[in-house]
């Protein structure tokens, strides 16, 4: 499982990243850049994830 830190990139050869199920409620912004075998980089893509508190 990846340990996400503010402004610290995570590099992986796998097409998926497991996100910690214990993230606190809030809004998270993830930026993805893909690099191919020739070293070409994609434009950054941003995904916004909103985690709500569970109802009691």
BAGUMI-445694 format. One record per residue: residue in one letter; x, z, y of N, C-alpha, C in turn. Coordinates in steps of 0.001 Angstrom, whole numbers, padded with zeros to 6 digits, always signed. Each point is the difference from the previous one (the first is absolute). Layout:
! residues N
AXZYXZYXZY...
END
This chain:
! residues 56
X+000855+000000-001173-000855+000000+001173+000900+000000+001235X-000350-000823+000955+000788-000127+001230-000195+001218+000898X+001072+000428+000621-000059+001082+000975+000029-000640+001389X-001141-000104+000644-000090-000655+001298+000482+000922+001106X+000849-000539+000858+000523+000701+001168-000191-000918+001205X-000351+000569+001126-000240-000764+001213+001203-000875+000343X-000258-001281+000190+001002-001005+000396+001143-000175-001005X-000223+000365-001259+001002-000199-001043-000521-001043-000991X+000685-001136-000118-000481-001038-000921+000144+000415-001458X-000867-000555-000824+000076+000173-001447+000185-001390-000578X+001061-000172-000772+000268-001289-000620-000271+000102-001491X-000668-001022-000549-000307-000022-001424-000025-001437-000491X+000334-000179-001248-000079-001318-000608-001375-000194-000649X-000760+001053-000092-001330-000046-000607-001030-000455+001030X-001090-000637-000439-001024-000473+000942-000975+001085+000453X+000169+001225-000471-000902+001090+000396+000817+001240+000354X-000617+000881+000783+000584+001290+000341-001088+001045-000195X+000305+001053-000726-000962+001073-000215+000075+000944+001195X-001164+000240+000610-000080+000879+001168-000395+001395-000470X+000653+001006+000538-000259+001390-000347-001473+000330+000205X-000652+000470-001044-001423+000364+000084-000223+001220+000875X+001050+000680+000403-000131+001204+000804+000178-000236+001489X-000089-001246+000455+000123-000247+001441-001101+000726+000749X+000361+000623+001093-000975+000730+000813-000991-000971+000633X-001219+000466+000285-000959-000856+000691+000591-000513+001316X-000292-001227+000319+000500-000604+001222+000079-001514-000139X+000560-000640+000977+000157-001451+000002+001475-000325-000197X+000273-000867-000950+001361-000401-000330+000135-001505+000186X+001146-000410+000482+000280-001423+000236+001193-000380-000863X-000200-000991-000865+001060-000491-000865+000335-001429+000411X+001278-000305+000066+000444-001356+000342+000745-000556-001203X-000347-001238-000384+000598-000629-001164+000762-001251+000412X+001248-000107-000463+000802-001207+000173+000504-000372-001389X-000220-001243-000390+000420-000466-001317+001240-000869+000159X+000980+000218-000877+001235-000791+000005+000072-000738-001331X+000183-001334+000061+000078-000768-001243+001436-000044-000529X+000191-000655-001137+001305-000043-000668+001084-000639+000867X-000403-000860+000945+000964-000660+000884+000298+000835+001245X-000667+001148+000127+000236+000859+001153-000904-000287+001189X-000962-000898-000167-000949-000294+001079-000997+001147+000124X-000256+000445+001234-000943+001092+000238-001318-000519+000546X-001090+000611-000471-001317-000341+000534-000180+000682+001352X-001015-000437+000714-000380+000729+001212-000604+001324-000432X+000153+001045+000801-000588+001296-000379-001528-000071-000064X-000551+000631-001004-001445+000157-000141-000289+001490+000072X-001037+000373+000740-000330+001417+000190-001318+000314-000707X+000002+001114-000725-001230+000516-000617-000222+001397+000548X-001240+000280+000385-000354+001329+000515-000836+000686-001066X+000398+001207-000340-000671+000784-001033-000541+001262+000656X-001309+000256-000164-000608+001205+000567-000383+000900-001168X+000519+001232+000015-000325+000969-001035-000898+001060+000623X-001190+000145-000570-000975+000977+000507+000081+001258-000846X-000449+001102+000574-000073+001244-000756-001114-000128-001035X+000239+000596-001153-001039-000010-001048-001115+000948+000403X-001261-000413-000246-001099+000938+000298+000080+001222-000910X-000351+001160+000538+000070+001220-000818-001216+000147-000873
END
